[in-house]
Amino acid sequence: GPHTRGNAGSHGGGLSMGRPLRLLVQGSRESTRIALLDETRLLEFYQEDTGTESLVGSVFLGRVERVLPDVKAAFVKLGLAQNGFLPLREAESYHRACGNAPLLTGQDVLVQVKKDPKGEKGAFLTRDIGLLGQYVLLMPKNRFVGLSRRVTDENDRTRAREMGKRIADGRFGIIVRHAALFAPVKQVEAEAEALWQGWCEIEQHAQYVKAPALLHEEPATLDVLLRDYAARHPIEVLSQCRPSETLPQGVTWQTLSMLEMEAAWSAARVEKQVDEALCRRIPLPGGGSLVIDEREALTTIDVNSGSAATAAGGESLAMEENLRAAAEAARQIRLRNLSGILLIDFIDMQSDAERARVLAAMEEAASDDRVKTVIHGFTSLGLLEMTRKRTRDTLSDTLTQPCDACHGTGRVRRN
């Protein structure tokens, strides 16, 4: 079966915190920019102009505009520029709990956005709603009890599954997140109850509004980052604003002036690292490079050996280069927010043992990414195949636009 990313904090059942992370938050009324750093290495970057925030996780009361039995989908009116796209089949656990009643034109339906609208495509929707907390994902429309893939230790899995069953008690579905293993059980229970109350309020609200209507929005990006990382890493936030709510445990906050923020931003070389992440070629420390091409169907990453590796021609040199490339490729995938199918062409390896080492290095490097990433292994052509969940726009889509002169084969920075 496919190799999935490892568990960053739970080896042999012992739980430990990851490396400290820093969040730089530079904001004005028009736009907010957030940089997530490991020391000075940029891991993730977000730029949100007013009105362009992601809709992923939002719950709408939509109205079915058209059902297309051939496509096995329906178009749903959400009150946005384009209608959303809703597949008729959901996960089996959803249909077991909610039945198989057909969707009808004109019917009101509660839906959640899984992928943002893009270009001509409307938002991708689901009826199998999931409300995400720091410790659990609560699924009010099914009764499935599951665990995050990060929970790899057997004892941890048993403990987490028992906890999930006890909390859900047949009322809803639940996925226990890796972070729950770090928290007191009471805290996990309290969060699940709060999410369940939130869902009951959404359902009540839906009875009094006219479709289409927005019923629930995900928190702001900064709050989502704190929610997803604070349980596993100590986090230092440097921001121009004061915190709007109580901070999760392990988070320290410093409010900076505009000048202090600019100094911190430039000391961490954020702009330079963002510019590099928009380039096709990324240099590697040993003289090699990565060449990254985003295409409609998939993204390819080619690992080129440096002059030293070709000159010496040593097997171990190629191996060193591949291990360096794995770490940088994982960082670039996360920073550029690449998703869908990803293929990496490493320098040729001589044995299965070498391929296994590179695979393990790739899994380790991708293990802390908060976006679901699955590493499927090497194809018969020797390419490493992986998938990453698609949610919001890529860095390139956010910060650049197609070039008019070459009709979209090149891109230029937005103003």
C-alpha positions as semicolon CSV with decimal commas, in nm:
position;residue;x (nm);y (nm);z (nm)
1;G;0,000;0,000;0,000
2;P;0,104;0,366;-0,020
3;H;0,348;0,502;0,234
4;T;0,191;0,783;0,430
5;R;0,379;1,054;0,608
6;G;0,521;0,958;0,943
7;N;0,427;1,082;1,282
8;A;0,646;1,376;1,380
9;G;0,616;1,338;1,755
10;S;0,530;0,983;1,846
11;H;0,812;0,735;1,811
12;G;0,759;0,417;2,008
13;G;0,479;0,583;2,202
14;G;0,694;0,861;2,354
15;L;0,561;1,205;2,264
16;S;0,789;1,502;2,222
17;M;0,745;1,857;2,095
18;G;0,881;1,951;1,752
19;R;1,122;2,234;1,675
20;P;1,019;2,590;1,770
21;L;0,843;2,783;1,491
22;R;0,809;3,158;1,432
23;L;0,515;3,336;1,274
24;L;0,568;3,684;1,134
25;V;0,240;3,868;1,071
26;Q;0,266;4,188;0,869
27;G;-0,067;4,358;0,826
28;S;-0,242;4,662;0,687
29;R;-0,611;4,732;0,630
30;E;-0,581;4,615;0,268
31;S;-0,376;4,301;0,312
32;T;-0,216;4,062;0,559
33;R;0,104;3,867;0,496
34;I;0,201;3,572;0,715
35;A;0,537;3,393;0,711
36;L;0,586;3,063;0,898
37;L;0,955;3,004;0,973
38;D;1,178;2,735;1,119
39;E;1,456;2,968;1,242
40;T;1,509;3,158;0,913
41;R;1,386;2,887;0,670
42;L;1,052;2,992;0,521
43;L;0,807;2,698;0,539
44;E;0,475;2,858;0,446
45;F;0,368;3,200;0,317
46;Y;0,020;3,352;0,296
47;Q;-0,093;3,681;0,145
48;E;-0,458;3,771;0,183
49;D;-0,599;4,090;0,037
50;T;-0,930;4,207;0,181
51;G;-1,207;4,008;0,015
52;T;-0,984;3,727;-0,120
53;E;-0,984;3,505;0,188
54;S;-1,018;3,130;0,132
55;L;-1,367;2,977;0,156
56;V;-1,241;2,627;0,241
57;G;-1,429;2,493;0,543
58;S;-1,721;2,738;0,504
59;V;-2,071;2,592;0,541
60;F;-2,351;2,722;0,315
61;L;-2,720;2,661;0,285
62;G;-2,723;2,617;-0,092
63;R;-3,000;2,561;-0,344
64;V;-2,972;2,283;-0,604
65;E;-2,974;2,456;-0,943
66;R;-2,931;2,152;-1,167
67;V;-2,874;1,778;-1,120
68;L;-2,658;1,607;-1,384
69;P;-2,710;1,229;-1,345
70;D;-2,457;1,151;-1,624
71;V;-2,182;1,347;-1,446
72;K;-2,304;1,214;-1,107
73;A;-2,302;1,569;-0,971
74;A;-2,520;1,871;-0,904
75;F;-2,462;2,244;-0,943
76;V;-2,552;2,431;-0,627
77;K;-2,630;2,802;-0,596
78;L;-2,419;2,956;-0,313
79;G;-2,463;3,328;-0,378
80;L;-2,111;3,343;-0,532
81;A;-2,009;3,431;-0,889
82;Q;-2,017;3,062;-0,990
83;N;-2,233;2,774;-0,873
84;G;-2,060;2,510;-0,663
85;F;-1,998;2,154;-0,786
86;L;-2,140;1,880;-0,560
87;P;-2,079;1,508;-0,631
88;L;-2,390;1,294;-0,573
89;R;-2,193;1,016;-0,398
90;E;-2,023;1,085;-0,067
91;A;-1,823;0,854;0,161
92;E;-2,012;0,531;0,244
93;S;-2,022;0,632;0,613
94;Y;-2,224;0,942;0,511
95;H;-2,483;0,744;0,311
96;R;-2,513;0,486;0,590
97;A;-2,608;0,766;0,831
98;C;-2,806;0,991;0,594
99;G;-2,953;0,750;0,338
100;N;-2,952;0,769;-0,043
101;A;-3,241;1,006;-0,114
102;P;-3,182;1,166;-0,457
103;L;-3,105;1,539;-0,480
104;L;-3,378;1,738;-0,653
105;T;-3,363;2,067;-0,844
106;G;-3,478;2,354;-0,622
107;Q;-3,399;2,164;-0,301
108;D;-3,211;2,339;-0,018
109;V;-2,895;2,157;0,089
110;L;-2,630;2,209;0,359
111;V;-2,285;2,196;0,198
112;Q;-1,923;2,266;0,290
113;V;-1,651;2,404;0,061
114;K;-1,363;2,156;0,011
115;K;-1,177;2,350;-0,261
116;D;-1,192;2,720;-0,343
117;P;-1,339;2,841;-0,675
118;K;-1,065;2,874;-0,939
119;G;-1,093;3,048;-1,276
120;E;-1,408;2,919;-1,447
121;K;-1,453;2,640;-1,190
122;G;-1,688;2,691;-0,898
123;A;-1,618;2,574;-0,544
124;F;-1,596;2,197;-0,491
125;L;-1,855;2,095;-0,230
126;T;-1,946;1,811;0,005
127;R;-2,254;1,724;0,212
128;D;-2,033;1,520;0,449
129;I;-1,945;1,822;0,664
130;G;-1,638;1,827;0,892
131;L;-1,576;2,087;1,164
132;L;-1,207;2,103;1,247
133;G;-1,066;2,174;1,589
134;Q;-0,715;2,152;1,730
135;Y;-0,768;1,797;1,859
136;V;-1,057;1,648;1,661
137;L;-1,243;1,668;1,331
138;L;-1,613;1,641;1,408
139;M;-1,836;1,497;1,130
140;P;-2,204;1,551;1,221
141;K;-2,334;1,371;0,909
142;N;-2,174;1,030;0,969
143;R;-2,085;0,796;1,256
144;F;-1,731;0,701;1,153
145;V;-1,462;0,695;1,427
146;G;-1,109;0,730;1,290
147;L;-0,757;0,858;1,355
148;S;-0,511;1,091;1,190
149;R;-0,251;0,909;0,976
150;R;0,012;1,074;1,195
151;V;-0,078;0,844;1,484
152;T;0,147;0,550;1,395
153;D;0,230;0,386;1,728
154;E;-0,007;0,094;1,805
155;N;-0,059;0,191;2,174
156;D;-0,134;0,550;2,073
157;R;-0,379;0,425;1,807
158;T;-0,569;0,210;2,057
159;R;-0,583;0,495;2,310
160;A;-0,697;0,750;2,048
161;R;-0,964;0,520;1,903
162;E;-1,109;0,446;2,249
163;M;-1,113;0,818;2,325
164;G;-1,291;0,891;1,993
165;K;-1,559;0,625;2,053
166;R;-1,623;0,749;2,407
167;I;-1,653;1,115;2,302
168;A;-1,873;1,053;1,995
169;D;-2,099;0,806;2,179
170;G;-2,288;0,736;1,856
171;R;-2,396;1,102;1,815
172;F;-2,155;1,200;1,535
173;G;-1,847;1,090;1,346
174;I;-1,503;1,190;1,473
175;I;-1,141;1,177;1,364
176;V;-0,895;1,209;1,652
177;R;-0,600;1,428;1,545
178;H;-0,238;1,364;1,640
179;A;-0,245;1,675;1,865
180;A;-0,502;1,504;2,092
181;L;-0,227;1,273;2,220
182;F;-0,047;1,575;2,369
183;A;-0,352;1,717;2,551
184;P;-0,547;1,626;2,868
185;V;-0,851;1,413;2,774
186;K;-1,083;1,672;2,937
187;Q;-0,955;1,936;2,693
188;V;-1,021;1,710;2,392
189;E;-1,371;1,631;2,520
190;A;-1,447;2,001;2,578
191;E;-1,339;2,090;2,223
192;A;-1,555;1,813;2,071
193;E;-1,857;1,931;2,273
194;A;-1,798;2,292;2,162
195;L;-1,782;2,182;1,796
196;W;-2,102;1,976;1,839
197;Q;-2,279;2,278;1,994
198;G;-2,153;2,488;1,702
199;W;-2,304;2,237;1,459
200;C;-2,640;2,238;1,639
201;E;-2,643;2,619;1,605
202;I;-2,560;2,598;1,230
203;E;-2,852;2,356;1,178
204;Q;-3,089;2,579;1,376
205;H;-2,978;2,888;1,184
206;A;-3,038;2,704;0,855
207;Q;-3,410;2,671;0,937
208;Y;-3,460;3,049;0,950
209;V;-3,259;3,176;0,653
210;K;-3,335;3,183;0,283
211;A;-3,094;2,992;0,056
212;P;-2,833;3,069;-0,062
213;A;-2,673;3,178;0,268
214;L;-2,333;3,152;0,438
215;L;-2,379;2,986;0,780
216;H;-2,025;2,923;0,905
217;E;-1,674;3,044;0,818
218;E;-1,338;2,894;0,912
219;P;-1,125;3,114;1,143
220;A;-0,867;3,352;0,993
221;T;-0,545;3,198;0,852
222;L;-0,336;3,293;1,157
223;D;-0,580;3,121;1,395
224;V;-0,583;2,811;1,171
225;L;-0,200;2,797;1,173
226;L;-0,192;2,826;1,553
227;R;-0,463;2,560;1,583
228;D;-0,276;2,319;1,352
229;Y;0,078;2,364;1,489
230;A;0,057;2,479;1,853
231;A;0,001;2,131;1,994
232;R;0,320;1,999;1,830
233;H;0,554;2,301;1,836
234;P;0,638;2,591;2,064
235;I;0,542;2,901;1,856
236;E;0,658;3,261;1,878
237;V;0,430;3,511;1,703
238;L;0,564;3,853;1,600
239;S;0,275;4,071;1,485
240;Q;0,176;4,433;1,432
241;C;-0,159;4,363;1,603
242;R;-0,250;4,241;1,949
243;P;-0,396;3,889;1,981
244;S;-0,773;3,888;1,930
245;E;-0,842;3,588;2,152
246;T;-0,683;3,361;2,414
247;L;-0,367;3,202;2,280
248;P;-0,324;2,824;2,270
249;Q;-0,075;2,681;2,520
250;G;0,289;2,709;2,409
251;V;0,234;3,025;2,202
252;T;0,414;3,349;2,292
253;W;0,313;3,679;2,130
254;Q;0,513;3,995;2,073
255;T;0,347;4,306;1,933
256;L;0,589;4,502;1,714
257;S;0,583;4,848;1,562
258;M;0,581;4,878;1,181
259;L;0,958;4,946;1,176
260;E;1,039;4,654;1,407
261;M;0,827;4,425;1,191
262;E;1,006;4,538;0,874
263;A;1,340;4,467;1,045
264;A;1,227;4,116;1,151
265;W;1,087;4,050;0,801
266;S;1,412;4,147;0,631
267;A;1,634;3,968;0,889
268;A;1,447;3,645;0,803
269;R;1,495;3,714;0,426
270;V;1,125;3,647;0,368
271;E;1,103;3,841;0,039
272;K;1,409;3,667;-0,105
273;Q;1,273;3,323;-0,015
274;V;0,930;3,406;-0,165
275;D;1,099;3,524;-0,487
276;E;1,299;3,198;-0,499
277;A;0,976;3,000;-0,453
278;L;0,838;3,165;-0,768
279;C;1,143;3,057;-0,971
280;R;1,155;2,740;-1,178
281;R;1,505;2,647;-1,064
282;I;1,615;2,615;-0,698
283;P;1,988;2,568;-0,622
284;L;2,091;2,293;-0,375
285;P;2,386;2,324;-0,133
286;G;2,599;2,058;-0,312
287;G;2,590;2,240;-0,646
288;G;2,285;2,056;-0,780
289;S;1,939;2,201;-0,836
290;L;1,567;2,131;-0,846
291;V;1,363;2,226;-1,154
292;I;0,993;2,261;-1,066
293;D;0,720;2,274;-1,334
294;E;0,354;2,325;-1,243
295;R;0,123;2,181;-1,509
296;E;-0,254;2,143;-1,539
297;A;-0,255;1,768;-1,464
298;L;0,045;1,736;-1,230
299;T;0,363;1,900;-1,100
300;T;0,708;1,762;-1,180
301;I;1,030;1,815;-0,987
302;D;1,354;1,722;-1,160
303;V;1,668;1,673;-0,949
304;N;1,983;1,780;-1,135
305;S;2,323;1,672;-1,007
306;G;2,583;1,941;-0,946
307;S;2,915;1,954;-1,129
308;A;3,085;1,784;-0,831
309;A;2,852;1,484;-0,845
310;T;2,906;1,432;-1,217
311;A;3,282;1,484;-1,195
312;A;3,336;1,233;-0,918
313;G;3,057;1,008;-1,044
314;G;3,046;0,837;-0,706
315;E;2,731;0,650;-0,608
316;S;2,742;0,798;-0,258
317;L;2,765;1,150;-0,403
318;A;2,446;1,096;-0,603
319;M;2,286;0,959;-0,289
320;E;2,391;1,264;-0,084
321;E;2,248;1,489;-0,355
322;N;1,917;1,297;-0,354
323;L;1,885;1,321;0,025
324;R;1,946;1,698;0,011
325;A;1,697;1,721;-0,276
326;A;1,429;1,532;-0,077
327;A;1,446;1,781;0,211
328;E;1,433;2,085;-0,020
329;A;1,161;1,935;-0,245
330;A;0,935;1,879;0,060
331;R;0,992;2,240;0,171
332;Q;0,921;2,380;-0,178
333;I;0,602;2,171;-0,213
334;R;0,476;2,312;0,117
335;L;0,591;2,670;0,054
336;R;0,447;2,680;-0,301
337;N;0,135;2,496;-0,181
338;L;0,162;2,247;-0,468
339;S;-0,114;1,987;-0,472
340;G;-0,270;1,705;-0,668
341;I;-0,026;1,463;-0,834
342;L;0,346;1,532;-0,776
343;L;0,629;1,341;-0,950
344;I;0,995;1,372;-0,844
345;D;1,271;1,252;-1,077
346;F;1,568;1,187;-0,847
347;I;1,923;1,116;-0,976
348;D;1,936;0,747;-1,082
349;M;1,989;0,506;-0,795
350;Q;2,150;0,164;-0,818
351;S;1,951;-0,040;-0,565
352;D;1,618;-0,082;-0,386
353;A;1,800;-0,007;-0,059
354;E;1,899;0,339;-0,191
355;R;1,544;0,404;-0,312
356;A;1,412;0,301;0,031
357;R;1,647;0,553;0,198
358;V;1,528;0,835;-0,028
359;L;1,165;0,734;0,030
360;A;1,220;0,741;0,409
361;A;1,393;1,082;0,382
362;M;1,099;1,217;0,179
363;E;0,846;1,087;0,434
364;E;1,042;1,241;0,721
365;A;1,071;1,576;0,537
366;A;0,697;1,583;0,459
367;S;0,589;1,462;0,805
368;D;0,521;1,805;0,955
369;D;0,315;1,944;0,666
370;R;-0,036;2,019;0,798
371;V;-0,185;1,945;0,454
372;K;-0,257;1,576;0,397
373;T;0,032;1,431;0,194
374;V;0,061;1,069;0,079
375;I;0,385;0,928;-0,062
376;H;0,297;0,638;-0,292
377;G;0,649;0,512;-0,373
378;F;0,848;0,475;-0,694
379;T;0,683;0,408;-1,032
380;S;0,822;0,148;-1,275
381;L;1,009;0,436;-1,443
382;G;1,181;0,524;-1,114
383;L;0,984;0,845;-1,042
384;L;0,871;0,913;-0,686
385;E;0,495;0,955;-0,690
386;M;0,306;1,149;-0,424
387;T;-0,023;1,332;-0,377
388;R;-0,109;1,634;-0,165
389;K;-0,458;1,751;-0,082
390;R;-0,575;2,048;-0,290
391;T;-0,743;2,326;-0,094
392;R;-0,642;2,686;-0,163
393;D;-0,446;2,852;-0,447
394;T;-0,077;2,785;-0,507
395;L;0,175;3,055;-0,416
396;S;0,220;3,125;-0,787
397;D;-0,157;3,171;-0,839
398;T;-0,173;3,405;-0,537
399;L;0,124;3,625;-0,625
400;T;0,151;3,618;-1,006
401;Q;-0,071;3,645;-1,311
402;P;-0,036;3,510;-1,667
403;C;0,184;3,724;-1,893
404;D;-0,014;3,902;-2,170
405;A;0,278;3,906;-2,413
406;C;0,319;3,527;-2,430
407;H;-0,051;3,442;-2,369
408;G;-0,004;3,257;-2,046
409;T;0,307;3,047;-2,111
410;G;0,498;3,282;-1,878
411;R;0,394;3,464;-1,564
412;V;0,468;3,806;-1,419
413;R;0,444;3,939;-1,060
414;R;0,113;4,107;-0,980
415;N;0,121;4,478;-0,895
